[in-house]
Amino acid sequence: PIATSETFKLPFSLQAKMSRPVQARRLEGVDKNIWVEFVKLAATYSKVNLGQGFPDFPPPDFLKEAFVRALSGENHMLHQYTRAFGHPPLVKILAQFFGKLLGRDLDPMTNVMVTVGAYQALFCCFQAFIEEGDEVIIIEPFFDCYESMTKMAGGTPVFVPLRPKTPKDGKLMSSEDWKLDPAELASKFSERTKAIVLNSPNNPLGKVFSRGELELIADLCVKHDVLCISDEVYEWLVYDGKEHIRIASLPGMWDRTVIIGSAGKTFSATGWKVGWTMGPNRLLQHLRNVHQNSVYHCATIAQEAVAQGFQRELELYGKADSYFIQLPRELQQKRDWLVQSLDAVGMKPIIPEGTYFLVADISKFKSDIPDVPDSDEPYDSRFAKWMVKNKGLAAIPLSAFYSGAHKSIYNHFIRFCFAKEEATLKAANDILQKWKQEKTSP
């Protein structure tokens, strides 16, 4: 006889679909990501992408040559695993280089850890230090992952905004005009505060925190015995003679600060994904624990090339040939060019003191995209989507860098990235000029 489904009954375990919830609670509320949405929009519609923060120009020749030497050289071990917490040549030069800047002797094996980009360095910090009941102070506007990483670790983000003050002389606003209110900041610290996240130079605003502002933060950290997660990936990208001050160098701060850096931003090679953390061993030992149980280590050849890049920069430190002097000089020119381009069409730029980014006020363009009553989506988000679809120019809404309670307040700004080829910036200017003509023609 022919067998049928009635003849052989499948075991119940093979018939039943899984019905129990599978998502861990720590992932609730962190499913939405601005980059997923806007990267897709830019790929679909944009002629010019000034949205994501990466250069469309190459890294310096000396870095590419170092990578090629590592790739094709006789040391075949560069194709294999290296030390989990950082390729020895890289942690040694990082300790030497930044020890000089911080004014202290750094142990490459205990005070430095290499990560898969600064992003993984941040992840290690939140996972290592933050748990249920902890509060983390985040200064707004902020790089969006600070909020989601705090929540994933079980912590509660506590937000304090930089508040803009319009210049009285009619000049364009600068990122320096966005300041912390000392009393407001102090009010956010409590016995539940575990850490504060500092990002200077700040993405998206381009603010470079002054010594006075850093001393205010440092005094509160010491008073309340709070950690500082210091995201300094744009440390070399400061303009107009501004100085990047490392908060770990201030009194009482080395022992409570984890510094985060990025070869991607330092050497214009964001796809290499080489980052690092620096700090006292009492903090980094916990980061190593998270790191060894997640990604193990970063690509060996990329670490080798970055080590050679830092070796070159140590020898040329402070000299005109240093990439750390040449790159900000070039980017400042690009910044100024985009400032003029945006100002000419009525988007009021906020002149950044540092980073890749420039924020512009789009209030004068309200007639292009009217408000939608009762809409939950911030105006700048709808504006940015309309702009990429109808004008082919991609940017990121500033409200994406704010907490839910403040998105509607700061919803008339968008962020542009000016770390681009001249041809890219010219193409953006052409779009803006054509747009202006369309607005003024009868």
N, C-alpha and C positions, 0 to 999 in steps of 0.2 A: 504494500500500500504506500501511497505518496504521503510524506510527512507534511503536516500543516502547522500553522501557528498554534492551533489548539493542542497538537500533539506535544510540542516542546514549548513550554511556558518559559519566557525569560525570567531570570531571577529578579525579584523586586528591585534590588540595588541597581540593576542595569536599566530598568524602565523609568524610574523616578527622576524628575528634574530637580536640581538643587533649588530650594526655596528660601533658605536662611540668608540673612544679610551677610554680605562678604566684605563690605567696605569698613576699614578701621575708622573709629570715631574721629581720630585725629585728622582725617582727610575731609571731614565735613566742612563745607564753606570755603574750600581752597581749590575747587575744581575749575573756576573760571580764571583765564589767563589772558591778559591784554595782548601779549605777543603772538599767541596762537591766532587770534582773530585778525590782528592788523598785519601780520606777516602774510597771511593768506590774501587779504585785500590788496596789499602792495604787489604781491606776485601776480595777481589777476589783472589789476587795473593800472598800476603806476607806470608812467614814463620816466619819472624821476623819484627815487626813493630816498628821502631825507628822514625816514622814520627810525629804523634800527640803528643802534650805536656801533657801527663798525666802519673802518675806512674802506673805500673802494680803490685805494692806491696800495702799492706793495710795501712790505716791510723793507728796512734798509738792506742794501746789498751785503754788508758784512754779516748780517744775521742769516740771510739765505745761503751765503757761502759756507757758513758754519754748519748749517743743516746738511748741505750737500756733502761736506767733508765727513760728517758723522755717519751719513747714510752710506757713502761709497768707500769709506776708509777701511783700513785693515783690521780695526778693532771690532771683530764680529760680536763681541759681547754687548755692544750698544744696541743690538737687535733683541736682546733678552731682558729679563727682569733686572731691575736695579734695586737699590735699597728702598724699602717700602715707603719710608717717610721723607724721601728726597734723594736724588742722585747725588752721591758725595761731592763731585766737583761743583754742583749747583748750590747745595746748602753751604759749602765752604765759602764760595764767593759772595753769596747773599749775606752771610754772617759778617764777612770782612767789610763789604760795601756799606751795609746799613748800620753796622757797629760804629763805623766812622761817623755816620750822620746822627746817630742817637747818642754818641759820646759814651759808649760802654762796650765792654768785651762781650761778644755773643758766642756761645758755644753752638757750632753748626749742627750738632747732633741732638741738642735738647732745646735750643731756643728758636729753631727754624723747622718748619714742616712744609713740604711741597704738596700741592693739591691739584686736582683736575680743574684748573681755573679758579678764580676768586669765588665763583658760585659754590663750588664744593667746600671751599674754606668757610664760607658763611654757614652752609649746612652743618658742617662739623661743629661750629661754635654753638648754634642753637640746640643741636642734639646733645652736645656735651654738657651744657650749662643750664638749660631751661627745662622746667618740669611743671607739673600741675600746681597751680597756685602762684607761680612766679609771674611778675609783671615786667614787661620790657618797654622802656621809653623809646619811642620812634619819632624823630623830628620830620615834620612834613614841609615840603613834598619829599617823598622817599622812594628809593628804588623798590619796586612793588614786592619783591620776594621777602623783604624783611617781615611784612605782616603775615604772609602765609607760612613762612618758616617758624615764626613765633607760635602760631596756632598749631602747626603740625607737632611741635614739641610739647604741646599742652599748656603753653603760657598764654598770657593775656596782653595784647599790645595796648599801650597807653600813648596817645598821640599828643604832640605839642607842635603847633605850626610856627613857621617863620612868618612874620607879619610884615607885609610891604608898606613902605612909606614913600609916597610920591615926592620926587624932588621938587623943590620950590622954584628953582630957576628955569623950569621948562625943558630941561635936558631929558634925554632918554633915561629911563630907569636902569639901574645896574643891579646885579644880583647882590651887591653889597647893601642895597636898600631894603633887603628882606632880612629881618632881625628877630632874634628870640626875645621874648619878654622875660626878664630875669625872674620876676615874681611868679609868672605863669609856669616857667620851667621848674622852679623850686617846688611849686605846689604838686607836681606830678610824682615827686619822690616820696616813697613811703616805706614801711617795713617789708612790704611785699615786692619792692623793686629789686630785681636781680641784676639787670643790665640796662645800659643805654646804648643805642646804635648811633654812631657818629659817621657821617659820610662827608668828608671834605678832601678835595673839592666835591661839591654835591651834584649828583645826578637826580633830577633833571635841570635844576636851576643854574648850575655853574657857580654856586656860591663857594668862596674860599673863606672858611671861618677865621676870624682874626684871633690874635693872641688873647685879647680880652675875653672874647666869647669862649675860647677853649679853656681859659682859666676859670670862668664861671662854671662850665661843665665839670672840670676837674675838681673844683672845690666841693661841688655837690656829690660827686662820686666818692670822694674821700670821706665826707661827712656822713654819708649814708652807707658806706662800705659796699659800693656797687661796682660791678664789672663794666668795662667799656669795650665794645666791639667796634674797632675803628677801621672802616672801609676806606682805604686810601689808594684805590686803583688808579685814580687820575692824578697822582701826586706830582708828576712831571709836567702836567698840562695846565700851567698857570700863566696868566698874561698880565700885561701892563705893569710889570715889575713887582707883582704880588709875591708873597712868600708862603709856601706850604709849610705849616708848622705841625710837627708830629706830636700829638697829645701825650704819647708815652714818654716824651722827653720832659714833661712838666713834673714838678715835685709831687711825689706820691702816686704817680700814674703808671710807671713801668710794671709794678707788681700786680696791677688789676686790669691791664690792657692787652688785648689781642689785636695785633696789626695785620691787616689783610692787603696783599698786593697782587698785581697781575702783569705777567709778561705780555699778555695780549694787548693791554692798553699801553704799556711801557714801550713796546717795540712794534706796535701796529700789526700784530699778528694774532687777532682774536680767535682764529680757528685752531691755534695750537693748543689752547686750553692748558696753559701752565700758570698756576697761581701759587701763593704761599701764605703761610701765617707765621708771625713772629711774636714772641712774648716769653715770659718766665716759664721755666719748666713746670712749675706747680699748676699752670693753666694748660700748657701744651700737652702734658701727659694725657689729659682727658681727650683732647682733640685726636691724638694718635690712636686712642682706643676706638673712637668712632671711625676714623679713617681706615684702620686695618680691618674693620668689619664691614666695609662698604666697597670701596673701589680698589683697594690694595695700593696701586700707585699710578702715577702719570707716565705718559709715553717717554721711554728712556732717551730716544734720539732728540726729541724736542727739548728735554731737560739739558742735554749736553750742549745743544746749540744756544740755548738761553744762557747757560753758564759762560760760554765763550763771549756772548754779547755783553754780559756784565763785566767780564774781565777787561774787555776793550774800554767800556765806559768808566771803569775804575781808573784806568791809566790816563784817560782823557778828561777826568772829572773837572768841571769848571772851565774847560777850554772850548774855544769856538767850534772845534771839530766834533765835540760831543753831540751825540744824537739827542741827548736830554736837553740840550740847548737849541739845537736846530729845529726839532719837531715843534715845540711850542711857538717858536718864531714863525714857522710856516702856518701853523694852525691859527695864530692870531690874525694873520693876513686874511685867511679864509673866513674867520669870524667877522672881521670888519667888512668884508665884501658882502656877506649875507645880511649883516645889520643894515647896510645901506640899501640893499635890494628890497628888504622887507619894509623898511621905513618909507621908501619911495612909493610903495603901493598902499600904505595906510595900515599895515600890520605893525604895531608898535613893539619892537624888540626890547627885551630886557638884556642888557649887555652882560654876558657871563664873564666872571673873573677866571674861570677855569673850565675844564672838561671838553668834551666833543659837542656840547649841546647849547642851544639857544632857545629860550622860551619867548613867544610873541603873543601880544594881546590882540585878539581878533574881534574886539567889540565893534569896530567900524564896519564889519562885514555881516552884521546881523540881518541886513536887508536881503542878503543872498540866501540865507537859510533861516527862515523865521522860527520862532519858538513853537513847540508843540505843547499845548496846554496839558497838564497832568501827566507828562511823559516822565518815566523813571530814569531815562537815559540822559546823562548830562549833555548840555548844549555842545560843548567842545568835542564830545565823542561823535555826535551826529554831524557836526561840521567837518571833522577829519574824515569821516566815511564819505560824506558828500564830495569833499575836495578830491579825494583819490579817485572816486568813480567818475566825476564830471570834469576834473581838471588834470588828472593824471599825476598829481603831486601828493606824495605820501608823507605824513607827519603823525605824531602821537599826541592824543589829548592829555593835557596836564592833569585832569581829574583822575586819570588812571594812577597817579602818584599820591593820591589822598585817601584817607579813610572814608568810609561811607557817610559819616556825619558831616564831612567837609567838602565832599565832591561838588555839591550844588553852589558852594561859595566861590570856589576856584574853577569855574567851568567856562571861562572865556579866554583860555590860553591854550596854545598848542606848542609842542616841542619839536624842533628841527635839529638834525645832526649835520654839522658843517665839516666833519672830517671826511671830505670827499675830494675827488679830482676837480680841477678847475672847470673841466668840461661839464661835469655833473652840476656844479653850482651855477654855471652859465645857463644850462638847460632849465634849471629851476627858475632863474631870473626871467628867462623868456616866457615861461608859463605865467609868472606873476604879472609881467608887463602886459601880456595879452589880456589877462583877466582884468587888469586895471582899465584898459582901453574899452573893454566890453561894458564895464560898469559906468564909464563916463560918456560913452557914445549915446546919442538920442535914440 
